[in-house]
């Protein structure tokens, strides 16, 4: 998670801290999350087999890099602890 900008991390942290993320569904292969951000609902999918994340936001679609929604999801899965802490 260290290659993210401080703005992306800050936005993701507040998404997580304010409880705007929820797990919708989980099975053996994937976990699905909904994130409320900027008046929209975004979907994040965690592929357990590939250990990768995908988001439906514009930032992820254009840059194919972790966005604030994915960062918030990672914090959610780790119980709020950043790897750098």
ZINORJO-V41667 format. One record per backbone hydrogen bond with DSSP energy under -0.5 kcal/mol. CO is the residue of the C=O (numbers start at 1). NH is the residue of the N-H. Records with the same first field share a line. If there is no record, write none. Layout:
CO=NH, NH
This chain:
1=4
5=9
6=10
7=11
8=12
9=13
10=14
11=15
12=16
13=17
14=18
15=20
16=19
20=36
22=24, 34
25=32
29=48, 49
30=27
31=46
32=24, 25
33=44
34=22
35=37, 42
37=40
40=37, 42
42=35
43=56
44=33
45=47, 54
46=31, 48
47=51, 52
52=47
54=45
57=61
58=62
59=63
60=64
67=71
68=72
69=73
70=74
71=75
72=76
73=77
74=78
75=80
76=79
80=82
82=85
